[in-house]
């Protein structure tokens, strides 16, 4: 096949057999967020490049190496969004929905784009669900974000496979003092740092803390600790967050090297990590960004949020075999009709049943076929039951009802009683 007729490397099709699990995951998250009072917002996938340079930071890896940026026909520099927070802040500022201290609890879902080396669970077009909360500055909302993800892991059946890591970055002032101390320490070991860490030391020194290089990590054992430079306000905030997580019974570990990769974070940062996906261990991450709205031209506005990677979490569900049975089975009932008159009657009967059972997954065989071929299709569909409609059934105004899974004899069910019978069988099944 011609290369031009293939998907771009790292930008993948999600095929029909995969989408049911995606819909299950996204639907579970949407219901949970509705219950917690979050409202959905939808932003465009393309923004002015300056938005991300201004918010993420020009010396971050994302802006320096990973953004998909191009000039449009007007000569404007545009970028496919690499993350959602900056776009969400732009939207709330443009529409004034956080003005006057209005609290906004928002969520979004959609594709993000970064030019990285594709690998399992990490792609150039990837999908995230993100939450952003504005105008709440206490540790209670930080705790709520973590608590609701803990509940989500429980509903998905993966709670035992994830671990919560916490840290506090303090205010910009206390972080600046820590940065000076860290740079002074690392400068004494400059010749022993890996090449990437030497570059980061000049541009974004806190990112040295999450290096994967073992030799650099050994040096960092004796490095200054962020906790020793925290201001009183940040320390009290962090203690308040831990107290709330303790009250709910959510286990966590303090990771003093957790810094996140974006410039705008302050105070709370957190990650949910797993050892079930190899190197791609983070499935959800975020924190507080109290200065970002002001940095982007708005009034001082507290903010906090997180994003979770859908590809990685779907992969976890598959790896841990946490796929509900109804996800694997896409059809509940399959109707086989033989002859033109039966096909017409079957179409009408199927619609009457759907009127009474709107959630029933009922598939009608499309196109003529022999008894054997239609039953082969019915079995391949994964349906629990087959409905049979031929000349004899038409004459008696009944439908043959045959279980396809497990034990059970074929029965004849009157057309008027079919919906009630199906409701009983599907619930019991």
Buried (B, 14 or more C-beta within 10 A) or exposed (E): EEEEEEEEEBEBEEEEEEEBBBEBBBEBBBEBBEEBEBEEBEBEBBBEBEBBBBBBBEBBBBBEEBBBBEEEEEEEEBBBBBBBBBBBBBBBBEEEBBEEEEEBBBBBBBBBBBBBEBEEBBBBBBBBBBBBBBBBBEBEBBBBBBBBBBBBBEEBBBEEBBBBBBBBBBBBEBBEBBBEBBBEBBEEBEEEBBEBBBBBBEEBBBBBBBBEBEEBBEBBEEBBEBBEBBBEEBBEBBEBBBEBBEEEEBEBEEBBBBBBBBBBBBBBBBBBBBEBBEEBBBBBBBBBBBBBBEBBEBEEBBBBBBBBBBBBBBBBBEBBEBBBEEBEBBBBBBBBBBBEEBBEBBEEBBEEBBEEBEEBBBBBBEEEBEEEEBBEBBEEBBBBBBBBBBEEBBEEEBBBBBBBEEEBEEEEBEBEEBBEBBBEBBEEE
